[in-house]
Amino acid sequence: MYTCPMHSEIRESKQGSCPKCGMKLLPEDEITKHTKGVTENNYKPLIIILLLILLVTSSISLHDFFIGSFHLQQSMVYFMAGFFLVFSGFKLIDLPGFAEGYSTYDLLAKKIFAYGYIYPFLELLLGLLYAGGFGVAIVHIAAFILMVFSGIGVAIKVIKHEKFQCACLGTFLKVPLTKITLIEDFGMASMALIMLFLK
């Protein structure tokens, strides 16, 4: 029998896709392996990674402060660069797996599966632009649109109380798709918007 990793009530005699979320149905004996760690409280990997990015940002900003070149906007650029580079890297570890997971909740990836393959490279490009000092208006606008659009798909699933594995860290680290993911997406979008208007 085949079942869905996120909806155990779905059981089929042959492999296919879950009618609720679109994920590939897996043999029942593999479900434990695929769902292990996908719990409401499994935010530890996400929290540690975000704290490390914040720590590096703070360290560089402190250096800027001591040499008299500290600017809040520049510190935000440091964080954005780290965020996009690190998060795109985790997605690229298993690009096909990310694309499959992302297609279960992102509005565009649901309709155009190939977008799941493109998205990590968009994040990578934004990370490189921020790291290279190209924190100009068009980059902030692109980051804002990308994160808001991604957040909308998450919001719909959260409102429906559907349990999904977040693809924000790819398939390498399992993070549940809940309100924390919303804070991450819309928080980054807000930061891009703030930088757009900061002088």
C-alpha positions in Angstrom: 0.0 0.0 0.0 1.1 3.6 -0.7 0.3 6.6 1.5 1.1 10.3 1.8 3.9 11.4 4.2 1.7 14.2 5.4 -1.8 12.7 5.2 -1.7 9.2 6.5 -5.4 8.7 5.9 -4.7 8.6 2.1 -4.0 5.0 1.1 -3.8 3.7 -2.4 -2.9 0.3 -3.9 -0.6 1.9 -6.5 1.8 4.8 -6.5 0.5 8.3 -7.4 0.0 11.7 -5.9 -1.9 12.7 -2.8 -5.2 14.3 -3.7 -4.9 16.7 -0.7 -1.3 18.1 -1.1 0.0 16.7 -4.4 3.0 15.0 -2.7 4.2 11.6 -4.1 2.7 8.6 -2.4 5.3 6.4 -0.7 5.3 2.8 0.4 4.0 2.6 4.0 7.3 1.2 5.3 9.1 4.3 4.1 6.7 6.8 5.7 8.4 6.7 9.1 11.7 7.6 7.5 10.3 10.5 5.6 8.2 12.0 8.4 10.7 11.6 11.2 11.4 14.9 12.8 8.5 16.8 11.1 6.8 18.0 14.2 5.4 21.2 15.4 8.4 21.9 17.6 11.1 21.0 15.2 12.4 24.5 14.6 15.8 24.0 16.1 17.7 23.8 12.7 15.9 27.0 11.5 16.6 28.9 14.7 20.2 27.9 14.8 20.9 28.9 11.2 19.1 32.3 11.6 21.0 33.0 14.8 24.3 32.2 13.1 23.5 34.6 10.3 22.6 37.2 12.8 25.8 36.6 14.8 27.9 37.1 11.6 25.9 40.2 10.7 26.5 41.6 14.2 30.2 40.9 14.1 30.7 42.7 10.8 28.5 45.6 11.9 30.5 45.9 15.1 33.6 46.2 13.0 31.9 48.9 10.9 31.0 50.7 14.2 34.6 50.8 15.5 35.9 52.2 12.2 33.2 54.8 12.1 31.3 53.4 9.0 28.3 51.8 10.7 24.9 52.2 8.9 21.7 50.3 9.8 20.9 49.7 6.1 24.3 48.2 5.5 23.8 45.8 8.4 20.5 44.8 7.0 22.2 44.1 3.6 24.7 41.9 5.4 21.9 39.9 6.9 20.0 39.6 3.6 23.1 38.4 1.9 23.7 35.7 4.5 20.1 34.7 4.5 19.7 34.2 0.8 23.1 32.5 0.3 22.6 30.1 3.1 19.0 29.2 2.4 19.6 28.8 -1.3 22.5 26.5 -0.5 20.3 24.1 1.5 17.8 24.0 -1.3 20.5 23.2 -3.9 21.7 20.2 -1.9 18.6 18.3 -3.2 17.1 20.4 -5.9 14.6 17.8 -7.2 13.4 17.1 -3.6 13.0 20.8 -3.0 11.1 21.3 -6.2 8.7 18.5 -5.3 8.2 19.8 -1.8 7.8 23.4 -2.9 5.2 22.5 -5.4 2.9 21.3 -2.6 2.2 24.8 -1.3 3.8 27.6 -3.5 1.1 29.1 -5.8 3.4 29.4 -8.8 5.2 26.1 -8.3 1.9 24.3 -8.2 1.1 25.4 -11.7 4.6 25.5 -13.1 6.7 22.7 -11.6 9.9 24.1 -13.1 9.6 27.2 -10.9 10.7 25.0 -8.0 14.0 24.4 -9.8 14.4 28.1 -10.5 13.5 29.5 -7.1 16.8 28.5 -5.3 18.8 30.2 -8.0 16.7 33.4 -7.6 17.6 33.4 -3.9 21.3 32.7 -4.8 21.3 35.6 -7.2 19.8 38.0 -4.6 22.3 36.8 -2.0 25.2 37.5 -4.4 23.8 40.9 -5.3 23.5 41.9 -1.6 27.0 40.4 -0.8 28.5 42.3 -3.7 27.1 45.6 -2.5 24.4 45.9 -5.1 21.7 46.7 -2.5 19.8 49.0 -4.9 16.1 49.7 -5.2 15.5 47.1 -7.9 17.1 44.4 -5.7 15.0 45.3 -2.7 11.9 45.2 -4.8 12.8 41.8 -6.2 13.4 40.4 -2.7 10.1 41.9 -1.4 8.1 40.4 -4.3 9.8 37.0 -4.0 9.3 36.7 -0.3 5.7 38.0 -0.2 4.6 35.7 -3.0 6.2 32.7 -1.3 4.6 33.7 2.0 1.1 33.8 0.5 1.3 30.1 -0.4 2.4 29.3 3.2 -0.4 31.5 4.6 -3.0 29.7 2.7 -1.8 26.3 4.1 -1.6 27.7 7.6 -5.1 29.1 7.4 -6.4 25.7 6.2 -4.5 24.0 9.1 -2.8 21.6 6.7 0.4 20.0 7.9 3.3 20.3 5.4 7.0 20.1 5.6 8.6 23.5 4.8 11.0 23.4 1.9 12.8 26.6 3.2 15.8 24.5 4.2 15.4 22.0 1.4 15.0 18.3 2.2 18.3 18.1 4.2 16.7 19.6 7.4 13.1 19.0 8.2 11.1 22.0 9.4 7.3 22.1 9.8 5.3 24.5 7.7 3.6 26.7 10.2 3.5 30.3 11.5 7.2 30.4 12.0 7.6 30.1 8.2 5.2 33.0 7.8 7.3 35.1 10.1 10.4 34.2 8.1 8.9 35.0 4.7 7.1 38.2 5.6 9.9 39.3 8.0 12.4 39.2 5.1 9.9 41.0 2.9 9.5 43.7 5.5 13.3 44.1 5.8 13.5 44.5 2.0 10.8 47.1 2.1 12.4 49.1 4.9 15.7 49.1 3.1 13.9 50.5 0.0 13.0 53.6 1.9 16.1 54.0 4.1 18.5 56.6 3.0 
